[in-house]
Amino acid sequence: MVTDTERPYVIGLDLGGTNAVFGIVDRDANIVAQTSVKTQDYSTAESFVDACVKALQPLIEQVGGIERIYGMGAGAPNANYHTGCIEKAPNLVWAKDRKVPLAGMFSERLGIKVNITNDANAAALGEMEYGCAKGMKDFIVITLGTGVGSGIVANGQLVCGHDGLAGELGHVIMVRENGRPCGCGRKGCLEAYCSATGVARTAREMLEKDSRPSLLRDLKPEEIDSYRVFKAAEAGDELAKEIFDFTGNMLGEACADFTVFSSPEAYIFFGGLCKSGDMLMDPIKKSYEENVMPIYKGKAKFLFSTLDGAGAAVLGAAALGWTV
Amino acid sequence: MVTDTERPYVIGLDLGGTNAVFGIVDRDANIVAQTSVKTQDYSTAESFVDACVKALQPLIEQVGGIERIYGMGAGAPNANYHTGCIEKAPNLVWAKDRKVPLAGMFSERLGIKVNITNDANAAALGEMEYGCAKGMKDFIVITLGTGVGSGIVANGQLVCGHDGLAGELGHVIMVRENGRPCGCGRKGCLEAYCSATGVARTAREMLEKDSRPSLLRDLKPEEIDSYRVFKAAEAGDELAKEIFDFTGNMLGEACADFTVFSSPEAYIFFGGLCKSGDMLMDPIKKSYEENVMPIYKGKAKFLFSTLDGAGAAVLGAAALGWTV
């Protein structure tokens, strides 16, 4: 077996709809080199991977060549850990309607082993390897961004399910009657309410049915986003505060349900909406303790990710690279 | 290490509110000897364990003495795998208001290692070792009896959670507004609707608000139980059939939510309500496929436990005995 000393680096790839960000990462979570490629500039997966490998070459040389790299991990939308494929990812032009064997393609071109998983699972591995879940065996990472994603760790292992697609907690049904439409084609999903876009939608709905004054009324409906709602709440806007109470309340109810499943030591929140800090976390905690089954009360920790915002996704992917 | 050949048996204990049933079980799931003790005849855990050890002695002699026994497993209400304790089990007089270190007490008296877990977790281990989950790494057992219990296996391991109390899927909230009161002190839990007692309650409610004729109207309200509802449905009673449709529909919706968590290969149903067969299973499957997120459609198997009814709980506990 090759030791860490001989292969002290991994490649982490955070593959988003806009950018594919690569980092070369050491065991101590230092990103020693970084580059990126525009995800949408390529019409085929082949040309995208070509461009990535080309962009990676100088970085690989910089750390002493590919033989110094242990493996590669990637966090990507609709990525299946078991098959190594991205399966019909609506936000990726070259994988919209097809199955792309991304792990195999990178592995063949680079000559190292490659694991892929969805971005929230990568975030969970990142928290366990480098972040605030160090030493924990049971925890759940919830990503609050454009959507709501999750990475579940039980018994120290990622829960991937028999088909590699487990951990889609953004799609539990929270509102069974007349729920909001969700991108998954169903109605009432957690994601439709508690993602950053869900928060903006809650704001637009509340502004319409409520006549109180609000700083948010100075904005055009399409200008309202979760960050502006936060800034308004921070400035003391009552309506904006209620939007966070509504969002946190539903997240707390959802976590109370997740606890009967895997009783995690901690819930770790990650992603854009976390910038709202206690404005979001206080109602989550309150609602969780009010709603959780008595035997679990007062046990779970509620944390924000401690990984650096910009590098977090790359570090998560890198953590997966160590498991190849 | 002692081999199976030297210690070819385990003791399995199915500890219920009425009877504590012991079986001595071999690797091939044969219950070679069996005995039982009345759970409620003892006011202290000590006197209960005394009686059990006394009842076990002839069985242990029969298989060649305690040195032929590999270990012991017990399935019991509110049993914590991590601590080996039964924690405040409302149905056990000698553990109602206290924590009883049952595993340690048996281990000390018998001189073998003992593991305990809740009855649904034991059932899951039984299915994996002896039943229809042989070879599966991701599945969920749902017990439909007086309550609704669950045993979740992910990556080939029981999901016990950081506190040993995970897997209480009977207590996800299915009705958030005006839900039925549940034994756990909250409202709207799956168990309040889909346990055998929940089915009887659904029957009483539907008979009251619906004026159609029904075979169930020949019974006094307190005589209605899930088995009688099944017999009426089997005889073609429309109202009784609708009770099963309602129950199966909610179980299907619940399973659709469980799938986003751990995407199991199979749901395995176990317990009294399973006697209703396809009358229950058909609406579960229909509702599941209608409600599950598109990426999971058509993948999960829906099965009834294949373990023999009477011995199933003992076999499940025995499976735990092999893991000590």
Interface residues (C-beta under 8 A of the other chain):
Chain A: N78 E87 M136 K137 D138 F139 I152 A154 N155 Q157 V159 C160 G161 H162 D163 G164 L165 A166 G167 E168 L169 H171 V172 I173 M174 V175 R176 C184 G185 R186 E253 A256 D257 F258 T259 V260 F261 S262 S263 P264 E265 N291 M293 P294 I295 Y296 K299
Chain B: E87 M136 K137 D138 F139 I152 A154 N155 Q157 V159 C160 G161 H162 D163 G164 L165 A166 G167 E168 L169 H171 V172 I173 M174 V175 R176 C184 G185 R186 E253 A256 D257 F258 T259 V260 F261 S262 S263 P264 E265 N291 M293 P294 I295 Y296 K299
